[in-house]
Amino acid sequence: MLRLFPEGFEERPLGDRLELAAYGDAALEERMRSALGPVEVAPVEPGWEHAWRDFHRPVRVGRLWIGPPWASPDPGSLPVVIDPGRAFGTGAHPTTRLGLELLVGAPRGSVLDLGCGSGVLSIAAVQLGLGPVTGLDSDPAAIEAARANAQANGVEAEFRVADVVRDPLPQADLALANIALEVVERLATRVDVRVLIASGYLARDRPAAPGWRHVERVELDGWAADRLESG
């Protein structure tokens, strides 16, 4: 499905199965049949090209409001507007929300966002009054998206391409790592920070981080995030 519809497709629960649905013309229908076998075809209602927006709803994490450009931030909130079309993270996934939850109560200081993706955590950090903020990611497209999102939110943060497990890492007060467990464990041996907020792994897992003191854990929908302090 990713090869046939790289622009995206829907997942719908269907009893104990999962139905995959995509929009396309007769040519795409034939390609789908050739690749996957029998398919069910149904006409779509007018406005189908915007229907995907219904799946991107704003979320609140403390004072933070994270949502798409076509939604209106809650009054008095700190808005983080992310274009979901950029496909590097919108803030809705539990791992991102958990990282944001711990970030809301983090001490003020400089921030290093490791594997920054679309820049959700970096932008939120600026909105919360932390800084300066630096985001690193190995994917140039992610850095481009993060820069565009920062500009759209009117915040200043530095984003640059870097391999966070190999390249030198700048010193900071706080590091954010919403990334795979094994990468979090490698980063714990490399970062020069006082506080590490880690997420991106299941609640049954816990980072092995010698030299770090576990301070706080939050969980949501089977995922977890941890706040660690050095020393």
PEZIHU-V791403 format. One line per field, one symbol per residue. phi: phi as a letter, one per 30 degrees, with the letter a starting at -180 (. if undefined). burial: I if it has 24 or more other C-alpha atoms within 12 Angstrom, else O. A space follows every 50 residues. Layout:
phi: ???
burial: ???
//
This chain:
phi: .dddbddkaccbdbiccbccbbcacddddddddddcjebccbdcdeiedc dddddccdbcbhddccadddccddeidcdbcbddddibjcjddedddddd dddecdddldbbccidhdjeddddddddjdldcbcbadcedddddddddd ddciccacbadacdcbdecddadbccbcadeddeddddccdcbdbbccaj bdddcbddbejccdcabbbahicbbbccbdj
burial: OOOOOOOOOOOOOOOOOOOOIIIOOOOOIOOIOOOOOOOOOOOOOOOOOO OOOOOIIIIIIOIIIIIIIOOOOOOOOIIIIIIIOIIIIIIIIIIIIIII IIIIOIOOIIIIIIIIIIIIIIIIIIIIIIIIIIIIIOOOOIIIIIIIII OOIOIIIIIIIIOIIOOOIIOIIIIIIIIIIOIIIOIIOIIIIIIIIIII IIOOOIIOIOOIOOOIIIIOOOIIIIIIIIO
//
